[in-house]
């Protein structure tokens, strides 16, 4: 999670962690009250007894933690066990809600007390840029070319039902209302009752789905954050930035910023390994997105009409506004002197017709009469601008700067499509489809068997022709038919919603120049690209480099493809900009935490140099997951730690899993996280690069450390006999693959090989068993061996940690993971194996590496304990782990029963609940 609030306990802050403790205890007590009211005193007492045992166990210094807790949980009857698991799962979520509310409260407190210049705020970034001598024109140029885009992706670790998310958002609102200092006693009582009602509803609502998650469920879950946060927050962020620029030393005047901050999504367009995403789901995703934004606009217009009761007998209006009022189908005598209301009534009627044209079926209020539809968002925006200009010209500038201004900003950002939907598919699928297309028209071409140079020649020759390979006279395989359907759906979307609806196409497992050219050929087949009109190119082709070997070859591959004139012309048609996606997840699974981070950093440096030489703008898309093992961790620190030149005004990054809820379920936190992205982009792009260049000595040390860590990681994961079996038997991965927690299969094939497993369940399995291996393994061995080669190396590592943001972030994220591991609990998972003795040597290696990694971290950071310099996160763990540990013990017992053949509904549901609760307690486990 980004907002770790490292300064929460600073001396001098009047807002202390006592407020957080108070909220945690309040919510916990209310949940216990709800449990007792619904299930009886006995269940409540068992829950409280389990928590007491957990707290006592965590206070012990013995390595055998929770000696009494494990057998106590194992002896519970199934129905009681299920209720206790539900209780601790919900405790974990309630702690999250309390922490989020506390962070939002601290943010408001800081701003109110003139402390807004904390790191990561826009105010602080502008101050830093001014002090560094950055010119106004540099900032203006950057913002008018910038792209800042968090991209939501579907994710099985976001396992909660939509109903549960709604209840938790209501609980957060209740806490916020109770926090107001000016409450009367009556208001305080009423809000506390609201909190009690929401807590009771949470307890009495089933948190599990009765069926496997469908793609449409994932789409709707992602859209729910627009209603709760994003619709409100994005206009606020733009307004705040514009106001701060006007008040800055540069005096920007009244210039409105372009919509550089936009939301992205993969949900409904990401087909890589998900057979349930196809042309139909793509069209449904686009329809649901459009329906959501029209519903928002219509609600805002209704509210704006209620606000603009201005009477033309008391105020003048512009001629254009009067025309809007005259053209309105609203003939109400009551509003005949209220031209603004008449104009808005007409706009509402036109927008309703437009919404229906786009497939919307949910309209809360009918228009007064029929009206022609808008042909584009620009027409809608022009009518709103007419209202704004009239207000400003006639003494009502303050009114224009309120709800109307926010609506105008929303239209500029969201259009009629709401969010830019990316498409993604694996390069192997493209290869098979292109092979089939060639074989149908030129039998014997044998595309898949060709060498890379021959593929490039064949594809470049094909791209000179406008003649299609696809013919209605041929029958194609289901895979090829599906792929062409998706691409044709994208072409339809461009005509219907505009090019911003589907601007990007990501190629997973991109390894060769032909992978990009294949997509160009497929675009031609679907009408997304025409060789005779290269300026008609409409979708960015984005290679995703994922494995260690792909990252190492990526520079040479891109250099080759940039030398191909057909591809170079395609880039020119798209503004001379190439986006490249970097895969944090698969590179980690392939090479381990340290090597993944280092190879990503080196690839970024190589791309920066290559694209600068080629005169092409580079944009990097960071495929980060929620967990550290998948690139997770604080976004601000991650962005500012990138190599000089890696941002250059453009940053896209994925927001996945439980992290989406942590960042965007609360408007205050949503705004803070979006501001963090903008602030980091400004600083990383505009601060003098010489202040960020790493010392060559540090680069050499990292190269050596990476080689050593890579060898240690590969030795364990890919070269140790029995390791694959260890993973499947000592984690919950097998059960995760069978439960209703995601629409995507756990593996890309039916194989149990580590190579074929998707990175998400790989990390999720280790997280659930509290080993957290992808976030640290190999570091301890690397440091120990490196120090043996360099006797004075400790001081070098300490300087790297002090001076180099990349290394600081690497260590900070690893420390967070180490703090969440628990080797005593992990040992109980290992004991689940039918032949546990066979796994003892593997687990002993893991424990030794964990100890070596922890010792290495202490030596580098000069700490005596984990999180010594991060008291806020340490406090967070103190709150949540007494809820988390019992869930692990109960999950272990349930796994034993489940694997022994107890497959009744209570056992399966209880097991699923433990997965929910542990994911909630860890906050970034996938």
QUIQUIBEL-V629147 format. One record per run of one state. SS is the DSSP state (2 for helix, 1 for strand, 0 for the rest). FROM is the first residue (numbers start at 0). TO is the last residue. If there is no record, write none. Layout:
SS,FROM,TO / SS,FROM,TO
//
This chain:
0,0,16 / 2,17,38 / 0,39,39 / 2,40,58 / 0,59,65 / 2,66,73 / 0,74,76 / 2,77,111 / 0,112,120 / 2,121,130 / 0,131,134 / 2,135,144 / 0,145,145 / 1,146,152 / 0,153,160 / 2,161,177 / 0,178,183 / 2,184,203 / 0,204,213 / 2,214,245 / 0,246,259 / 1,260,260 / 0,261,262 / 1,263,264 / 0,265,268 / 1,269,269 / 0,270,277 / 2,278,306 / 0,307,317 / 2,318,326 / 0,327,331 / 2,332,334 / 0,335,337 / 2,338,356 / 0,357,375 / 2,376,392 / 0,393,395 / 2,396,413 / 0,414,418 / 1,419,420 / 0,421,421 / 1,422,425 / 2,426,440 / 0,441,445 / 2,446,448 / 0,449,450 / 2,451,461 / 0,462,476 / 2,477,496 / 0,497,497 / 2,498,500 / 0,501,502 / 1,503,507 / 0,508,511 / 2,512,525 / 0,526,528 / 1,529,529 / 0,530,531 / 1,532,532 / 2,533,535 / 0,536,538 / 1,539,544 / 0,545,546 / 2,547,561 / 0,562,563 / 2,564,572 / 0,573,575 / 1,576,582 / 2,583,590 / 0,591,591 / 2,592,613 / 0,614,615 / 1,616,622 / 0,623,626 / 2,627,629 / 0,630,633 / 2,634,639 / 0,640,648 / 1,649,655 / 0,656,656 / 2,657,663 / 0,664,665 / 2,666,685 / 0,686,687 / 2,688,690 / 0,691,694 / 2,695,716 / 0,717,721 / 2,722,729 / 0,730,731 / 2,732,735 / 0,736,745 / 1,746,746 / 0,747,752 / 2,753,755 / 1,756,756 / 0,757,757 / 2,758,767 / 0,768,771 / 2,772,774 / 0,775,777 / 2,778,788 / 0,789,791 / 2,792,802 / 0,803,803 / 2,804,819 / 0,820,821 / 2,822,829 / 0,830,834 / 2,835,860 / 0,861,869 / 2,870,898 / 0,899,903 / 2,904,921 / 0,922,925
//
